[in-house]
Amino acid sequence: TGPQPRFLDEVEIRDLVPQVRPGMAGGVKFSEDAHLDPNAFVLGLARAAGRNGAAFFDGTEAIGFETAGRKITAVRTTRGDIHPNHVVLATGARSVHDVIWTPFGS
């Protein structure tokens, strides 16, 4: 049946979100929906990854890879090569096309 909307008046909106300016005509709430602060989420992931051994290289540009078959053996960066056990490509939705398939697809 999908998410069920709950129609809110101005008072109900201000109860949920006190920062809302006065004069709202109303709103709709879907209780099954969720929202998060993307910055806080990413920082939380980074902290958790760091506690589990991940290394971060701020201000360092990855400019290429060394490979053996389909395994990345080194990441070439503007600050020298890194020889990791694992590589996380977090470059966005196009990374699969632009990064993965270009060097490893043949």
N, C-alpha and C positions, 0 to 999 in steps of 0.2 A: 504493500500500500504506500510505501515511501514515507518520508518525514512528514510529521503532522505540524502545521504551523500554529503558533499561538499569537494572536493579535494583541498588541499592547497599547495602552494609552500613555500619555506623557508621564504620569506618575509612576507607572510600572517601569518605563524605560529608565527614568532617573533613579529608581530603586536598584536597578541592575547596573547602570553606568552613571554614577553621580557627576562625572565630568561633562555630560551632555548639556549643551546650552538650552536655556528655556525656549519654549515655542515649538517644540516638536509636535507634529500632528498625531503621530503614532508610529508603530513599528511592528515588525513580525519577528518572532523568535522560533527557531527550530531547535528543540532541545537535543536532538541527536547530532547537531553540528558542533564543531569545535574550532578553536582558534588558538594560536600560540604566537609568542613573540619570536620571530625567526632568529634574531640576533642572540637572544638568550638561549634558544634551542641549540644553535651551532656552538656557542661557547660552552654549554653543558656537555655536548658531545665531545668537544675537544678536551675538556678537563677529564672526562671519563676515559677517553682514549689515551691521554697522557699518563693517567694512573696505571694503565695497562701496558705501558711500554711504547706507545706511539711517539714518534719524533716529528716536530713541526719545524719548517724552515721558512720563517717569515722573510719577506723581501728577497726571496730566491726564486728565480724563474727556471722552470724545467724546460730545457731546449732540445732534449732528445733522449733516446734510450739505447742501451746495449741489450741485445737479446741472444738467447740460445734456444733455438726452436721457437716455441710460443711463450717462453718464460723471459721476463724482464730481469736481467742480471745487474744492470746499473742504470741509474737515472743521471743523465748529463744535465748539470745545472750551471747557472752563471757563477756559482761559487765552487765549482769542482764536482766531481762525480760522487754519487752516493750509491752504495752497494747494499740495498735493503733485502730483508727476507721476504717482505710483502710490499706491494705498491697499491695505494688507493688512488684511483683516478677520480677526482672530484671537480671536473672542469665544466660540468653542465650537460645538458641533454644531447648536445652534438658530439660529445667526446667519443661515443661509440663509433660514430661515422668518421670523424676527423682524426681521432687518435688511434683507436684500436685497429680498425680494419685497414688503415693505410699501411702501417708497418708489418702487421701480422696476417693480413688477409690472403696473401699469395702463397 
